[in-house]
Amino acid sequence: LMGCVMDLAMKAALDKWHDSDVEVFLDGRNSLSYFDPHALFYILLPPLLFESASGMNWHVLRKVLPSSLILALPGVVVNTALTGLAVRGFIHDGQGYLFTWEASFLLGSILSATDPVAVVAALRSLGAPAKLSSLIEGESLLNDGSAFVVFLVFFDWVGTSAPDDEKLCPGATPGAGCVVANALQLAAGGSAIGAASGLVVRFWIRYARFLHAP
């Protein structure tokens, strides 16, 4: 909120006085506001997922894993559909809808992957059962992958004019077979890379403990 107020104040000052210092500040702000999405996926997200996964109790997670999978797979699809319907139905300017059906569901897929960090922290501070915290945290670990697949499907649906080599599924409309095949490929590939990375980190930690053991 404070950032929005400061931004409006700086723009108002620039329109009124045309101060060069204000203009330089706004140009710098605009350049800093861009963040490469690949850096988010490959640099920032993996350590966060590793920290969350390494802090979970496997015995508790194994018991709630089926429920977490239901929330992370069909739950994400349902959440995407409901959010897309809400965006399509309620966001308009009085003359027509601002979003097409494809763009509405694309936005729904972006918003469907929730991050319950604050919720899990509150549950732990309140002394909630570990099963409930593991259920929510396990779902948050799994929903990123399913939401990403749904996002790629609707991204192809929105960008029908894009070249086929930039799409998940070539063609004007993504086919069901292509979507399922790519979903399985991403799931299997992600699991294989995760298992290999986990083994490397496990042996690395054991070796570090061996070196520093008394």
Buried (B, 14 or more C-beta within 10 A) or exposed (E): EEEEEEEEEBEEBBEEEEEEEBEEBBEEEEEEEEEEEEEEEEEEEEEEEBEBBEEBEEEBBEEBBEBBBEBBBEBBBEBBBEBBBBBBEEEEEEEEBEBEBBBBBBBBBBBBBBEBEEBBEEBEEEEBEBEBBBBBBBBBBBBBBBBBBBBBBBBBBBEEEEEEEEBBBEEEEBEEEBBEEBBEEBBEEEEEEBEEEEEEEEEEEEEEEEEEEE
